[in-house]
């Protein structure tokens, strides 16, 4: 068994910590910043091309996978977020709206309505994207053209009543 054991240490990574920090900063800018506008995922092929463009170093796909995993990255399934979402308006509502005062619908004598729709034609890619572990990437989804698909909506409402 001793004859099969390696006599030298494993090969060092070709990107040092400073170079990987630069790569990570570029990856955090997103694929669109590097010319991949239609599909917002980081694939191994795209990361390989980015490394070649930034540092002039050729990595194999398994080599890039190993490099990313060693530095805390893994394949993440992207979450969907509507392009029309206004994050600022959500924060204002949380600070100043009904949610801020701790009031309930029953306190206000308000209607509670649940609305759901299905049939959206434009879906994000089903594949994964490379991202730092625990940081799920968000894929923007446009409402737009339904491509001939049917859109169905339903709503249920009831009047909230106070205690008693």
N, C-alpha and C positions, 0 to 999 in steps of 0.2 A: 504494500500500500504506500509506503514511503516514496517509492519510485514514481508514483502517479501524482504526488503532491507538487504544487508549483514551487519553483525555486526562487521566484521573484515576486515582489508585491504586485497587486492589481494595478493596471494602468490608471494613471491620474486622469481626471476629467479634463477635457481640452478647454473648457470655459472655467476660469477662476471665479471667485466670489464676486468680484467687481463686475466682470462681464455678465455673469448671471443676473446680477442686480439690474444691469442695463436691459438685458433681455426681458426680465420680469416687468420692468417699467413699460417697455414697448408692448408686451402682451396685455398689460392692464389698460392700455389705450384702446384695445379692442381690434377685431379684424377689419372693421370699416376704415380705421386710420391707416391701414396698410393695403388698401385697395380691394378688400373683399366685402363689397357692399351688400350683395344679395343674401349671403348666408353668414350669419353672425357667430359662427362656431370656430374655435381654434382646433384644427385637426393636426395630427402629427406631420402630415405633408406641409401644411402651412407654417407650422413652427420650424420645420426643417428649412424651408425656403427663407424664413425670416433670419434664422441663424446664419445661413449662407450669405444673405444680403448684408447683414450687420457686421459680421466678423470674418467672412470669407472662409468659414470652416464647414466642411461637409460631414454631416452626421447621417447615419442610417436611421430609419424609422424606429427600430428597437433601441438604438442609442439615444434618440431624443426622448423616447418613453422613459428610459432609465434615468436620464438627466432630470426630467421633470419630476418623476417620483422621488428621487433623492432630495429634491428641493421643496417637497411638500405639495406638489401638484398632483391632481388625479382627474379622471374623467368625471364630469358632472352633467346631470341632465338639466337642461336649461328650464327655468320657470317662465311662464307666459305673463306678459304685462302689456296692457293696451297702450298703444301709442298716444291715444287721446287722454290718458290719465294725467291729471294735474296734481303732482305731489305737493306743491305749495298750498293748493286749495284744501287738500286733505289735512295738512298740518294746521291750517287756520281753523278748520272745522273741529279738530281735536282740541285746540286751545280755547276756542270761543263758542263753539256750538253746543248742542245738547249733551254731547259726550263730556264736555269740560265740567258742567255743573253737577254731574252725577244724577241728573233727573231721569226718570223713566218715562216711557210712553204712557203708562197708567197715570203718573202724576200730572201729565199734560193733557190727558183725555184724548190722546192721539190715535190715529189709525196706524196699524203695523201692516206693511205690505211686503210680500216676497215676490220678486220678479226673476224669472229665469228665461233664457233663450238658448236655442241650439240651432245648428245648421251653418255656422260660420264656415265659409269656404277657404279662408286663408289661414293655414296652420303653420306653426313654426317647425323647423326641422325636428325629426324624431331622434336623431342621433345625439350623442353627447358632445361636449366641448371641454377642452382642457382648461382647468381653473384651479386656483389654490384650494386645498381641502377645506371644506366648510363654507366656501364662498360660491354659492350657486349663481351662475350667470343669468341675467334676465334678457330674454329675447323680445324685442318690440314686435307687436303684431298689429298690422293695419286692418281696419274694418273693411273698407273698400268693396270691390267687386266680389259678388258671391259665386260667380262662375256658373250660373244656372241652378245652383242648389237652393233648396227651400229653407227659409228661416222661420222657425216656430218660436213663439213667445207665450208665456203663461204667467198669470199673476194671481196670488191669493192674498186677500186683505181681511183683517178683523179689527174691531174697535177694542182697544185696550181699556179695561176698567180698573179702577183703583181697588185697594184692599176693602173687603167687606161687601 
